[in-house]
């Protein structure tokens, strides 16, 4: 059975939608239903001591440069 372009697009869309729903449910189940949000927040804040916070700040500051370089790379590839 050969699928038309429209059918292939529908199958791809359906697969993507199912993946998004599955990931959303798993996140909801893990974070909300288990009531572990406070624990995750405490662990995250505890890991951000004064020596590690600079890694996060630097990563956030250079993120736009990374996006610009990635966009340029893909523009050249296309």
Backbone as XML, in Angstrom:
<?xml version="1.0"?>
<chain id="A" units="angstrom">
  <residue number="1" name="UNK">
    <atom name="N" x="0.843" y="-1.184" z="0.000"/>
    <atom name="CA" x="0.000" y="0.000" z="0.000"/>
    <atom name="C" x="0.884" y="1.241" z="0.000"/>
  </residue>
  <residue number="2" name="UNK">
    <atom name="N" x="0.690" y="2.085" z="-0.974"/>
    <atom name="CA" x="1.468" y="3.310" z="-1.104"/>
    <atom name="C" x="0.627" y="4.466" z="-0.575"/>
  </residue>
  <residue number="3" name="UNK">
    <atom name="N" x="1.251" y="5.265" z="0.293"/>
    <atom name="CA" x="0.541" y="6.401" z="0.875"/>
    <atom name="C" x="0.798" y="7.659" z="0.059"/>
  </residue>
  <residue number="4" name="UNK">
    <atom name="N" x="-0.225" y="8.498" z="-0.016"/>
    <atom name="CA" x="-0.058" y="9.772" z="-0.707"/>
    <atom name="C" x="0.642" y="10.764" z="0.228"/>
  </residue>
  <residue number="5" name="UNK">
    <atom name="N" x="1.026" y="11.918" z="-0.322"/>
    <atom name="CA" x="1.699" y="12.924" z="0.492"/>
    <atom name="C" x="0.816" y="13.397" z="1.645"/>
  </residue>
  <residue number="6" name="UNK">
    <atom name="N" x="-0.450" y="13.542" z="1.386"/>
    <atom name="CA" x="-1.381" y="13.966" z="2.421"/>
    <atom name="C" x="-1.495" y="12.944" z="3.542"/>
  </residue>
  <residue number="7" name="UNK">
    <atom name="N" x="-1.512" y="11.682" z="3.178"/>
    <atom name="CA" x="-1.599" y="10.623" z="4.179"/>
    <atom name="C" x="-0.316" y="10.543" z="5.001"/>
  </residue>
  <residue number="8" name="UNK">
    <atom name="N" x="0.833" y="10.715" z="4.342"/>
    <atom name="CA" x="2.105" y="10.692" z="5.054"/>
    <atom name="C" x="2.167" y="11.844" z="6.056"/>
  </residue>
  <residue number="9" name="UNK">
    <atom name="N" x="1.709" y="13.020" z="5.623"/>
    <atom name="CA" x="1.683" y="14.179" z="6.536"/>
    <atom name="C" x="0.774" y="13.909" z="7.732"/>
  </residue>
  <residue number="10" name="UNK">
    <atom name="N" x="-0.370" y="13.286" z="7.474"/>
    <atom name="CA" x="-1.297" y="12.978" z="8.561"/>
    <atom name="C" x="-0.681" y="11.984" z="9.543"/>
  </residue>
  <residue number="11" name="UNK">
    <atom name="N" x="0.007" y="10.982" z="9.027"/>
    <atom name="CA" x="0.667" y="9.991" z="9.888"/>
    <atom name="C" x="1.759" y="10.672" z="10.710"/>
  </residue>
  <residue number="12" name="UNK">
    <atom name="N" x="2.584" y="11.512" z="10.065"/>
    <atom name="CA" x="3.636" y="12.230" z="10.784"/>
    <atom name="C" x="3.059" y="13.134" z="11.863"/>
  </residue>
  <residue number="13" name="UNK">
    <atom name="N" x="1.999" y="13.862" z="11.531"/>
    <atom name="CA" x="1.350" y="14.739" z="12.502"/>
    <atom name="C" x="0.808" y="13.937" z="13.679"/>
  </residue>
  <residue number="14" name="UNK">
    <atom name="N" x="0.188" y="12.803" z="13.384"/>
    <atom name="CA" x="-0.378" y="11.961" z="14.443"/>
    <atom name="C" x="0.715" y="11.439" z="15.368"/>
  </residue>
  <residue number="15" name="UNK">
    <atom name="N" x="1.825" y="10.997" z="14.805"/>
    <atom name="CA" x="2.939" y="10.498" z="15.623"/>
    <atom name="C" x="3.489" y="11.612" z="16.506"/>
  </residue>
  <residue number="16" name="UNK">
    <atom name="N" x="3.683" y="12.797" z="15.930"/>
    <atom name="CA" x="4.196" y="13.930" z="16.710"/>
    <atom name="C" x="3.232" y="14.311" z="17.825"/>
  </residue>
  <residue number="17" name="UNK">
    <atom name="N" x="1.947" y="14.337" z="17.515"/>
    <atom name="CA" x="0.941" y="14.675" z="18.525"/>
    <atom name="C" x="0.934" y="13.657" z="19.659"/>
  </residue>
  <residue number="18" name="UNK">
    <atom name="N" x="1.028" y="12.378" z="19.322"/>
    <atom name="CA" x="1.062" y="11.339" z="20.348"/>
    <atom name="C" x="2.306" y="11.462" z="21.228"/>
  </residue>
  <residue number="19" name="UNK">
    <atom name="N" x="3.450" y="11.783" z="20.624"/>
    <atom name="CA" x="4.672" y="11.979" z="21.408"/>
    <atom name="C" x="4.551" y="13.162" z="22.350"/>
  </residue>
  <residue number="20" name="UNK">
    <atom name="N" x="4.001" y="14.267" z="21.868"/>
    <atom name="CA" x="3.818" y="15.453" z="22.710"/>
    <atom name="C" x="2.873" y="15.142" z="23.869"/>
  </residue>
  <residue number="21" name="UNK">
    <atom name="N" x="1.788" y="14.449" z="23.580"/>
    <atom name="CA" x="0.842" y="14.089" z="24.642"/>
    <atom name="C" x="1.484" y="13.146" z="25.664"/>
  </residue>
  <residue number="22" name="UNK">
    <atom name="N" x="2.275" y="12.193" z="25.199"/>
    <atom name="CA" x="2.932" y="11.250" z="26.106"/>
    <atom name="C" x="3.924" y="11.969" z="27.006"/>
  </residue>
  <residue number="23" name="UNK">
    <atom name="N" x="4.738" y="12.847" z="26.435"/>
    <atom name="CA" x="5.708" y="13.590" z="27.238"/>
    <atom name="C" x="4.985" y="14.506" z="28.221"/>
  </residue>
  <residue number="24" name="UNK">
    <atom name="N" x="3.942" y="15.158" z="27.764"/>
    <atom name="CA" x="3.158" y="16.021" z="28.660"/>
    <atom name="C" x="2.565" y="15.239" z="29.812"/>
  </residue>
  <residue number="25" name="UNK">
    <atom name="N" x="2.023" y="14.074" z="29.534"/>
    <atom name="CA" x="1.455" y="13.255" z="30.609"/>
    <atom name="C" x="2.536" y="12.801" z="31.588"/>
  </residue>
  <residue number="26" name="UNK">
    <atom name="N" x="3.684" y="12.382" z="31.055"/>
    <atom name="CA" x="4.756" y="11.931" z="31.944"/>
    <atom name="C" x="5.255" y="13.066" z="32.838"/>
  </residue>
  <residue number="27" name="UNK">
    <atom name="N" x="5.390" y="14.268" z="32.287"/>
    <atom name="CA" x="5.788" y="15.411" z="33.105"/>
    <atom name="C" x="4.733" y="15.721" z="34.163"/>
  </residue>
  <residue number="28" name="UNK">
    <atom name="N" x="3.466" y="15.709" z="33.751"/>
    <atom name="CA" x="2.378" y="15.958" z="34.694"/>
    <atom name="C" x="2.387" y="14.915" z="35.805"/>
  </residue>
  <residue number="29" name="UNK">
    <atom name="N" x="2.522" y="13.663" z="35.435"/>
    <atom name="CA" x="2.515" y="12.580" z="36.412"/>
    <atom name="C" x="3.693" y="12.694" z="37.370"/>
  </residue>
  <residue number="30" name="UNK">
    <atom name="N" x="4.864" y="12.997" z="36.831"/>
    <atom name="CA" x="6.086" y="13.058" z="37.637"/>
    <atom name="C" x="6.097" y="14.259" z="38.582"/>
  </residue>
  <residue number="31" name="UNK">
    <atom name="N" x="5.659" y="15.406" z="38.102"/>
    <atom name="CA" x="5.775" y="16.626" z="38.889"/>
    <atom name="C" x="4.540" y="16.935" z="39.729"/>
  </residue>
  <residue number="32" name="UNK">
    <atom name="N" x="3.382" y="16.832" z="39.137"/>
    <atom name="CA" x="2.171" y="17.294" z="39.823"/>
    <atom name="C" x="1.548" y="16.208" z="40.698"/>
  </residue>
  <residue number="33" name="UNK">
    <atom name="N" x="1.371" y="15.042" z="40.143"/>
    <atom name="CA" x="0.695" y="13.994" z="40.900"/>
    <atom name="C" x="1.546" y="13.466" z="42.050"/>
  </residue>
  <residue number="34" name="UNK">
    <atom name="N" x="2.874" y="13.492" z="41.898"/>
    <atom name="CA" x="3.733" y="12.980" z="42.953"/>
    <atom name="C" x="4.056" y="14.013" z="44.018"/>
  </residue>
  <residue number="35" name="UNK">
    <atom name="N" x="3.647" y="15.233" z="43.821"/>
    <atom name="CA" x="3.857" y="16.323" z="44.782"/>
    <atom name="C" x="5.335" y="16.529" z="45.106"/>
  </residue>
  <residue number="36" name="UNK">
    <atom name="N" x="6.205" y="16.331" z="44.117"/>
    <atom name="CA" x="7.642" y="16.476" z="44.321"/>
    <atom name="C" x="8.174" y="17.827" z="43.871"/>
  </residue>
  <residue number="37" name="UNK">
    <atom name="N" x="7.292" y="18.761" z="43.544"/>
    <atom name="CA" x="7.754" y="20.048" z="43.021"/>
    <atom name="C" x="8.617" y="20.761" z="44.050"/>
  </residue>
  <residue number="38" name="UNK">
    <atom name="N" x="8.209" y="20.745" z="45.306"/>
    <atom name="CA" x="9.002" y="21.395" z="46.354"/>
    <atom name="C" x="10.382" y="20.779" z="46.500"/>
  </residue>
  <residue number="39" name="UNK">
    <atom name="N" x="10.443" y="19.468" z="46.399"/>
    <atom name="CA" x="11.728" y="18.777" z="46.501"/>
    <atom name="C" x="12.646" y="19.131" z="45.329"/>
  </residue>
  <residue number="40" name="UNK">
    <atom name="N" x="12.084" y="19.180" z="44.115"/>
    <atom name="CA" x="12.876" y="19.570" z="42.949"/>
    <atom name="C" x="13.384" y="21.000" z="43.094"/>
  </residue>
  <residue number="41" name="UNK">
    <atom name="N" x="12.530" y="21.880" z="43.572"/>
    <atom name="CA" x="12.925" y="23.282" z="43.754"/>
    <atom name="C" x="14.039" y="23.398" z="44.791"/>
  </residue>
  <residue number="42" name="UNK">
    <atom name="N" x="13.907" y="22.692" z="45.884"/>
    <atom name="CA" x="14.936" y="22.724" z="46.932"/>
    <atom name="C" x="16.270" y="22.201" z="46.404"/>
  </residue>
  <residue number="43" name="UNK">
    <atom name="N" x="16.239" y="21.101" z="45.661"/>
    <atom name="CA" x="17.478" y="20.544" z="45.101"/>
    <atom name="C" x="18.120" y="21.494" z="44.107"/>
  </residue>
  <residue number="44" name="UNK">
    <atom name="N" x="17.302" y="22.134" z="43.269"/>
    <atom name="CA" x="17.838" y="23.081" z="42.299"/>
    <atom name="C" x="18.480" y="24.272" z="42.994"/>
  </residue>
  <residue number="45" name="UNK">
    <atom name="N" x="17.792" y="24.840" z="43.969"/>
    <atom name="CA" x="18.338" y="26.003" z="44.676"/>
    <atom name="C" x="19.576" y="25.637" z="45.489"/>
  </residue>
  <residue number="46" name="UNK">
    <atom name="N" x="19.606" y="24.432" z="46.031"/>
    <atom name="CA" x="20.777" y="23.997" z="46.799"/>
    <atom name="C" x="21.990" y="23.811" z="45.893"/>
  </residue>
  <residue number="47" name="UNK">
    <atom name="N" x="21.760" y="23.432" z="44.641"/>
    <atom name="CA" x="22.881" y="23.232" z="43.728"/>
    <atom name="C" x="23.447" y="24.546" z="43.200"/>
  </residue>
  <residue number="48" name="UNK">
    <atom name="N" x="22.731" y="25.639" z="43.397"/>
    <atom name="CA" x="23.188" y="26.941" z="42.907"/>
    <atom name="C" x="23.914" y="27.707" z="44.005"/>
  </residue>
  <residue number="49" name="UNK">
    <atom name="N" x="25.018" y="27.181" z="44.450"/>
    <atom name="CA" x="25.807" y="27.953" z="45.404"/>
    <atom name="C" x="26.589" y="29.014" z="44.636"/>
  </residue>
  <residue number="50" name="UNK">
    <atom name="N" x="27.324" y="29.844" z="45.314"/>
    <atom name="CA" x="27.958" y="30.999" z="44.684"/>
    <atom name="C" x="28.968" y="30.620" z="43.601"/>
  </residue>
  <residue number="51" name="UNK">
    <atom name="N" x="29.591" y="29.460" z="43.710"/>
    <atom name="CA" x="30.581" y="29.086" z="42.695"/>
    <atom name="C" x="29.921" y="28.539" z="41.431"/>
  </residue>
  <residue number="52" name="UNK">
    <atom name="N" x="28.765" y="27.905" z="41.551"/>
    <atom name="CA" x="28.107" y="27.310" z="40.390"/>
    <atom name="C" x="27.181" y="28.271" z="39.661"/>
  </residue>
  <residue number="53" name="UNK">
    <atom name="N" x="26.753" y="29.341" z="40.310"/>
    <atom name="CA" x="25.793" y="30.251" z="39.687"/>
    <atom name="C" x="26.390" y="30.918" z="38.454"/>
  </residue>
  <residue number="54" name="UNK">
    <atom name="N" x="27.710" y="31.107" z="38.449"/>
    <atom name="CA" x="28.336" y="31.776" z="37.311"/>
    <atom name="C" x="28.261" y="30.936" z="36.047"/>
  </residue>
  <residue number="55" name="UNK">
    <atom name="N" x="28.293" y="29.629" z="36.176"/>
    <atom name="CA" x="28.131" y="28.775" z="34.999"/>
    <atom name="C" x="26.757" y="28.997" z="34.360"/>
  </residue>
  <residue number="56" name="UNK">
    <atom name="N" x="25.739" y="29.094" z="35.179"/>
    <atom name="CA" x="24.389" y="29.324" z="34.678"/>
    <atom name="C" x="24.275" y="30.701" z="34.037"/>
  </residue>
  <residue number="57" name="UNK">
    <atom name="N" x="24.835" y="31.728" z="34.681"/>
    <atom name="CA" x="24.769" y="33.083" z="34.143"/>
    <atom name="C" x="25.486" y="33.163" z="32.795"/>
  </residue>
  <residue number="58" name="UNK">
    <atom name="N" x="26.666" y="32.595" z="32.708"/>
    <atom name="CA" x="27.425" y="32.615" z="31.449"/>
    <atom name="C" x="26.665" y="31.862" z="30.361"/>
  </residue>
  <residue number="59" name="UNK">
    <atom name="N" x="26.098" y="30.716" z="30.693"/>
    <atom name="CA" x="25.357" y="29.932" z="29.702"/>
    <atom name="C" x="24.158" y="30.716" z="29.173"/>
  </residue>
  <residue number="60" name="UNK">
    <atom name="N" x="23.454" y="31.400" z="30.046"/>
    <atom name="CA" x="22.295" y="32.193" z="29.617"/>
    <atom name="C" x="22.725" y="33.379" z="28.776"/>
  </residue>
  <residue number="61" name="UNK">
    <atom name="N" x="23.843" y="34.007" z="29.130"/>
    <atom name="CA" x="24.304" y="35.178" z="28.381"/>
    <atom name="C" x="24.786" y="34.823" z="26.975"/>
  </residue>
  <residue number="62" name="UNK">
    <atom name="N" x="25.409" y="33.655" z="26.805"/>
    <atom name="CA" x="25.912" y="33.313" z="25.474"/>
    <atom name="C" x="24.910" y="32.508" z="24.645"/>
  </residue>
  <residue number="63" name="UNK">
    <atom name="N" x="23.748" y="32.228" z="25.194"/>
    <atom name="CA" x="22.731" y="31.484" z="24.465"/>
    <atom name="C" x="22.294" y="32.185" z="23.169"/>
  </residue>
  <residue number="64" name="UNK">
    <atom name="N" x="22.041" y="33.502" z="23.169"/>
    <atom name="CA" x="21.665" y="34.153" z="21.901"/>
    <atom name="C" x="22.759" y="34.039" z="20.830"/>
  </residue>
  <residue number="65" name="UNK">
    <atom name="N" x="24.018" y="34.080" z="21.218"/>
    <atom name="CA" x="25.104" y="33.900" z="20.265"/>
    <atom name="C" x="25.043" y="32.497" z="19.655"/>
  </residue>
  <residue number="66" name="UNK">
    <atom name="N" x="24.775" y="31.509" z="20.466"/>
    <atom name="CA" x="24.648" y="30.140" z="19.969"/>
    <atom name="C" x="23.497" y="30.031" z="18.973"/>
  </residue>
  <residue number="67" name="UNK">
    <atom name="N" x="22.356" y="30.640" z="19.309"/>
    <atom name="CA" x="21.214" y="30.607" z="18.395"/>
    <atom name="C" x="21.555" y="31.278" z="17.072"/>
  </residue>
  <residue number="68" name="UNK">
    <atom name="N" x="22.246" y="32.403" z="17.125"/>
    <atom name="CA" x="22.636" y="33.115" z="15.918"/>
    <atom name="C" x="23.560" y="32.254" z="15.056"/>
  </residue>
  <residue number="69" name="UNK">
    <atom name="N" x="24.540" y="31.633" z="15.673"/>
    <atom name="CA" x="25.469" y="30.781" z="14.927"/>
    <atom name="C" x="24.763" y="29.559" z="14.347"/>
  </residue>
  <residue number="70" name="UNK">
    <atom name="N" x="23.861" y="28.969" z="15.092"/>
    <atom name="CA" x="23.108" y="27.817" z="14.586"/>
    <atom name="C" x="22.226" y="28.221" z="13.403"/>
  </residue>
  <residue number="71" name="UNK">
    <atom name="N" x="21.577" y="29.374" z="13.503"/>
    <atom name="CA" x="20.724" y="29.843" z="12.410"/>
    <atom name="C" x="21.559" y="30.090" z="11.161"/>
  </residue>
  <residue number="72" name="UNK">
    <atom name="N" x="22.721" y="30.699" z="11.330"/>
    <atom name="CA" x="23.600" y="30.952" z="10.197"/>
    <atom name="C" x="24.084" y="29.632" z="9.574"/>
  </residue>
  <residue number="73" name="UNK">
    <atom name="N" x="24.429" y="28.673" z="10.421"/>
    <atom name="CA" x="24.883" y="27.368" z="9.928"/>
    <atom name="C" x="23.793" y="26.711" z="9.074"/>
  </residue>
  <residue number="74" name="UNK">
    <atom name="N" x="22.572" y="26.705" z="9.585"/>
    <atom name="CA" x="21.495" y="26.052" z="8.833"/>
    <atom name="C" x="21.137" y="26.826" z="7.581"/>
  </residue>
  <residue number="75" name="UNK">
    <atom name="N" x="21.268" y="28.163" z="7.634"/>
    <atom name="CA" x="21.033" y="28.971" z="6.447"/>
    <atom name="C" x="22.044" y="28.605" z="5.361"/>
  </residue>
  <residue number="76" name="UNK">
    <atom name="N" x="23.306" y="28.437" z="5.741"/>
    <atom name="CA" x="24.330" y="28.078" z="4.769"/>
    <atom name="C" x="24.115" y="26.654" z="4.242"/>
  </residue>
  <residue number="77" name="UNK">
    <atom name="N" x="23.678" y="25.746" z="5.108"/>
    <atom name="CA" x="23.443" y="24.363" z="4.672"/>
    <atom name="C" x="22.266" y="24.241" z="3.698"/>
  </residue>
  <residue number="78" name="UNK">
    <atom name="N" x="21.269" y="25.081" z="3.913"/>
    <atom name="CA" x="20.111" y="25.021" z="3.031"/>
    <atom name="C" x="20.389" y="25.741" z="1.739"/>
  </residue>
</chain>
